[in-house]
Amino acid sequence: MKVAADITAFSARIGHAFRQPALLVQALTHASMSSPTRSDNQRLEFLGDRVLGLVMAEALLGADKQAAEGQLAPRFNALVRKETCAEVARDCGLGEVLKLGRSEMISGGRKKEALLGDAMEAVIAAVYLDGGFEAARALILRLWGGRIAAVEADARDPKTSLQEWAQARGMAPPVYEETGREGPDHQPMFTVRVTLATGQSAEAKAGSKRVAEQSAARALLAQVQGG
């Protein structure tokens, strides 16, 4: 099949020359652009998520041969979560080549975290089906780069860490409150405040409540720990 120049350029950016370029086109096609003759990337996303998980589990075991399961699990979660997949997608310019329907185009779909994360998983599956597991492993290790070596700093869920900090001091769990929401419905921005029983608090703003809560918890944890 004839492949558009932007798709070819993207293939070069991620470092995999597709023997079956139709797989990459499918991986980059959102459901809003699907048709009876054009498959979307949802099935590939399902497969890519599993391939990513296996490669990361293998990489983490190899990187730290002494780590216990309790140490490996949060590292694994930090590397495969949707936010990380979206970060990797942004790094390689995936949003620029996403195939979106008009409604998603208008609503800023090229920048949406969920769409980017899903498409990144679909691209992994496309490489796996095109070149096998070794090709997929090489792609993931290449694109995730230094994130694997630096994952320990990002592995601890800040909400969990803050709650454990409070409980260790006999405090009630932190309270999270949405204090603001702005922007259009398709691209909202949430402000969340987290407060401890002592009255100490911190706020953060993000495009999803979950990320805002995590950021607020991280900020308050740094505050109470003197960071």
C-alpha positions as semicolon CSV with decimal commas, in nm:
position;residue;x (nm);y (nm);z (nm)
1;M;0,000;0,000;0,000
2;K;0,106;0,359;-0,059
3;V;0,198;0,522;0,271
4;A;0,165;0,893;0,341
5;A;0,487;1,083;0,402
6;D;0,395;1,173;0,761
7;I;0,337;0,806;0,846
8;T;0,669;0,710;0,690
9;A;0,841;0,984;0,889
10;F;0,677;0,862;1,210
11;S;0,790;0,506;1,137
12;A;1,145;0,636;1,103
13;R;1,116;0,831;1,430
14;I;1,023;0,521;1,627
15;G;1,292;0,318;1,454
16;H;1,087;0,041;1,292
17;A;1,049;-0,010;0,915
18;F;0,712;-0,179;0,865
19;R;0,682;-0,469;0,623
20;Q;0,305;-0,434;0,667
21;P;0,247;-0,057;0,689
22;A;-0,129;-0,114;0,709
23;L;-0,072;-0,225;1,069
24;L;0,075;0,112;1,158
25;V;-0,207;0,296;0,984
26;Q;-0,458;0,093;1,185
27;A;-0,268;0,163;1,508
28;L;-0,295;0,536;1,440
29;T;-0,667;0,529;1,353
30;H;-0,901;0,637;1,633
31;A;-1,253;0,493;1,655
32;S;-1,394;0,831;1,543
33;M;-1,229;0,772;1,205
34;S;-1,321;0,405;1,158
35;S;-1,550;0,275;0,884
36;P;-1,649;-0,062;0,732
37;T;-1,330;-0,045;0,527
38;R;-1,105;0,119;0,788
39;S;-1,032;-0,058;1,118
40;D;-0,962;0,143;1,432
41;N;-0,689;0,078;1,689
42;Q;-0,893;-0,062;1,979
43;R;-0,804;-0,428;1,928
44;L;-0,438;-0,339;1,879
45;E;-0,446;-0,133;2,199
46;F;-0,563;-0,440;2,389
47;L;-0,272;-0,645;2,257
48;G;-0,014;-0,369;2,294
49;D;-0,097;-0,323;2,661
50;R;-0,008;-0,689;2,724
51;V;0,313;-0,675;2,520
52;L;0,422;-0,361;2,705
53;G;0,352;-0,528;3,038
54;L;0,561;-0,833;2,956
55;V;0,857;-0,629;2,831
56;M;0,850;-0,403;3,137
57;A;0,823;-0,692;3,380
58;E;1,120;-0,859;3,213
59;A;1,320;-0,535;3,206
60;L;1,258;-0,460;3,574
61;L;1,360;-0,809;3,681
62;G;1,681;-0,774;3,484
63;A;1,755;-0,423;3,611
64;D;1,731;-0,516;3,981
65;K;1,791;-0,880;4,057
66;Q;1,747;-0,827;4,431
67;A;1,416;-0,640;4,427
68;A;1,116;-0,800;4,597
69;E;0,773;-0,814;4,436
70;G;0,657;-0,532;4,662
71;Q;0,929;-0,309;4,517
72;L;0,879;-0,418;4,157
73;A;0,500;-0,369;4,143
74;P;0,494;0,010;4,192
75;R;0,783;0,051;3,947
76;F;0,593;-0,157;3,692
77;N;0,275;0,046;3,741
78;A;0,464;0,372;3,695
79;L;0,608;0,256;3,363
80;V;0,294;0,111;3,202
81;R;0,028;0,354;3,324
82;K;-0,162;0,556;3,064
83;E;0,007;0,883;3,161
84;T;0,351;0,738;3,089
85;C;0,235;0,593;2,756
86;A;0,101;0,939;2,665
87;E;0,433;1,102;2,760
88;V;0,619;0,860;2,533
89;A;0,366;0,930;2,257
90;R;0,432;1,303;2,287
91;D;0,807;1,247;2,279
92;C;0,786;1,071;1,942
93;G;0,525;1,303;1,791
94;L;0,250;1,044;1,772
95;G;-0,027;1,302;1,810
96;E;0,074;1,466;1,484
97;V;-0,012;1,154;1,284
98;L;-0,324;1,035;1,466
99;K;-0,616;0,977;1,231
100;L;-0,918;1,139;1,395
101;G;-1,276;1,211;1,303
102;R;-1,393;1,570;1,278
103;S;-1,541;1,583;1,629
104;E;-1,219;1,463;1,790
105;M;-1,013;1,699;1,576
106;I;-1,222;1,995;1,691
107;S;-1,207;1,889;2,057
108;G;-0,827;1,871;2,063
109;G;-0,794;1,495;2,032
110;R;-0,429;1,510;1,928
111;K;-0,339;1,628;2,278
112;K;-0,575;1,410;2,483
113;E;-0,390;1,185;2,725
114;A;-0,623;0,887;2,683
115;L;-0,608;0,895;2,303
116;L;-0,229;0,928;2,301
117;G;-0,179;0,652;2,556
118;D;-0,413;0,414;2,373
119;A;-0,250;0,484;2,038
120;M;0,097;0,426;2,183
121;E;-0,012;0,082;2,302
122;A;-0,162;0,014;1,958
123;V;0,167;0,108;1,789
124;I;0,349;-0,141;2,013
125;A;0,106;-0,411;1,902
126;A;0,155;-0,314;1,537
127;V;0,531;-0,356;1,572
128;Y;0,482;-0,687;1,752
129;L;0,258;-0,823;1,474
130;D;0,486;-0,687;1,203
131;G;0,825;-0,787;1,341
132;G;0,772;-1,021;1,635
133;F;0,844;-0,993;2,006
134;E;1,210;-0,895;1,970
135;A;1,116;-0,599;1,752
136;A;0,850;-0,491;2,002
137;R;1,092;-0,526;2,291
138;A;1,353;-0,318;2,112
139;L;1,096;-0,050;2,035
140;I;0,975;-0,028;2,395
141;L;1,323;-0,018;2,547
142;R;1,422;0,246;2,294
143;L;1,121;0,472;2,345
144;W;1,097;0,434;2,723
145;G;1,471;0,503;2,742
146;G;1,592;0,636;3,075
147;R;1,249;0,601;3,235
148;I;1,331;0,243;3,333
149;A;1,654;0,336;3,508
150;A;1,493;0,635;3,680
151;V;1,163;0,469;3,770
152;E;1,230;0,437;4,143
153;A;1,179;0,811;4,193
154;D;0,840;0,792;4,020
155;A;0,729;0,452;4,144
156;R;0,566;0,544;4,470
157;D;0,208;0,660;4,428
158;P;0,214;0,999;4,606
159;K;-0,144;0,957;4,734
160;T;-0,051;0,626;4,894
161;S;0,272;0,769;5,035
162;L;0,090;1,069;5,184
163;Q;-0,175;0,847;5,342
164;E;0,090;0,619;5,490
165;W;0,276;0,925;5,625
166;A;-0,043;1,047;5,795
167;Q;-0,138;0,707;5,934
168;A;0,209;0,656;6,078
169;R;0,147;0,970;6,285
170;G;-0,200;0,871;6,398
171;M;-0,376;1,114;6,166
172;A;-0,693;1,066;5,967
173;P;-0,647;1,008;5,593
174;P;-0,587;1,318;5,377
175;V;-0,899;1,484;5,235
176;Y;-0,916;1,571;4,863
177;E;-1,145;1,847;4,739
178;E;-1,207;1,978;4,390
179;T;-1,176;2,354;4,430
180;G;-1,204;2,462;4,070
181;R;-1,280;2,361;3,715
182;E;-1,223;2,571;3,407
183;G;-1,197;2,536;3,032
184;P;-1,435;2,373;2,781
185;D;-1,604;2,039;2,851
186;H;-1,380;1,858;2,603
187;Q;-1,062;1,991;2,765
188;P;-1,131;2,073;3,131
189;M;-0,871;2,180;3,384
190;F;-0,926;2,070;3,744
191;T;-0,787;2,227;4,061
192;V;-0,768;1,995;4,361
193;R;-0,670;2,068;4,721
194;V;-0,549;1,801;4,963
195;T;-0,561;1,872;5,336
196;L;-0,420;1,694;5,639
197;A;-0,578;1,686;5,984
198;T;-0,313;1,939;6,091
199;G;-0,454;2,190;5,845
200;Q;-0,155;2,170;5,613
201;S;-0,264;2,165;5,250
202;A;-0,148;2,191;4,891
203;E;-0,319;2,251;4,558
204;A;-0,249;2,137;4,206
205;K;-0,405;2,181;3,864
206;A;-0,423;1,924;3,582
207;G;-0,634;1,802;3,293
208;S;-0,782;1,517;3,499
209;K;-0,888;1,488;3,862
210;R;-0,663;1,187;3,914
211;V;-0,351;1,366;3,797
212;A;-0,442;1,678;3,995
213;E;-0,485;1,469;4,311
214;Q;-0,152;1,296;4,255
215;S;0,024;1,628;4,199
216;A;-0,135;1,786;4,506
217;A;-0,036;1,485;4,719
218;R;0,319;1,502;4,587
219;A;0,340;1,872;4,671
220;L;0,204;1,826;5,023
221;L;0,431;1,528;5,085
222;A;0,732;1,738;4,988
223;Q;0,607;2,013;5,219
224;V;0,566;1,794;5,529
225;Q;0,891;1,609;5,466
226;G;1,081;1,932;5,431
227;G;1,143;1,881;5,057
